[in-house]
Amino acid sequence: MKDRMLLAFGGFLLLLIMALILGVSIGTVGIPLIDVVRIIIARIPVLGSLDEGIPSSSSTIVMELRLPVVLMALFVGAGLSSSGAAMQGLFKNPLVDPFIIGISAGGAFGWVIGLLLGDHFGFMSGYLVRIVLSFLFGMGTVTAAYMLSKTGSQIPLTNLLLAGVALSASITAATQLAIYIFVENPTPLIFSLLGSCSNSKWSEVWTVGPVVMAGVVLLSFFGRELNAFSTGEEGAKHLGVEVERMKIIILGLGTLIAAITIPFCGMIGFVGLMIPHMVRRLIGPDHRFLIPGSALLGASFLILCDLFSRTVLDITIPLGIVTGLIGGAFFLYLLRARRFSS
């Protein structure tokens, strides 16, 4: 089992490195893979100027245009996947992710409200207002879905999914209504809501990256507690877990990770559903390894989806559409598999 896990993590890391290099290399202007590696390594101070002889335009494309986009996709993919893995453990079912249970819809509504409010909060920047509101509305939505679906001490899967879908649909409609009424030129905002990393800047990467990485580390740190939830809430209590406190922590961390991505990249669905399921098949259900494994594979997956979205056609396809097409089919597959296994 240990050898299998080491092999899996080695494969995840290798895939991530390959996805990073391909994501930066391929585009309207192709840049040789070796040049990409030399340009990036040359930015490490102790290694000197390995990019001598490479056109300055190539360095600009790599460092200012493509690398921030690829790194944003890395952080968003890692964050959504680890958040999905944690919530699947908390709710004890593999069909939960931040998109399906309404966190993304709530976060998007909070983000739009923050945009409409503008900079009316003198003590907070516009970005900070949007992040805070995205988190608060995301947290409110998942809490509402949780309370609505709870029957006694149980949370039936059907109830949770229906509550999440219903809340998500209602909040999405409210978001669209707000945009329709208050936004003069809604096209850029609608495109952003569909999900995209294509306009990411270094300042945004440095905002999202540390929060996501801290969240992934903390969720992994609570892996033992998440493992205890597999025995049910009563079983977790007998194992010494402060159940209510831990639910708040896990939900808070998972929502924060998902919510901070929305003001910068919009709604990107199903990543938190698909990736933990795949990783669980490869390395097992232990959340101490499942969460970091999901973060690694999710980062690679979203980098490759972003690469596909901006290269397959002459126009950039919103990233949320790409993951939605893949994730919708995957979700139907999971539902069908569960029906035949029951």
FENBELVEN-V923432 format. One record per helix or strand of 2 or more residues. SS is the DSSP state (h for helix, s for strand). FROM is the first residue (numbers start at 0). TO is the last residue. If there is no record, write none. Layout:
[[SS;FROM;TO] [SS;FROM;TO]]
This chain:
[[h;1;24] [h;32;41] [h;44;46] [h;55;90] [h;102;116] [h;125;148] [s;149;150] [s;153;154] [h;156;181] [h;186;192] [h;201;220] [h;222;230] [h;232;237] [h;242;264] [h;270;282] [h;286;310] [h;318;340]]
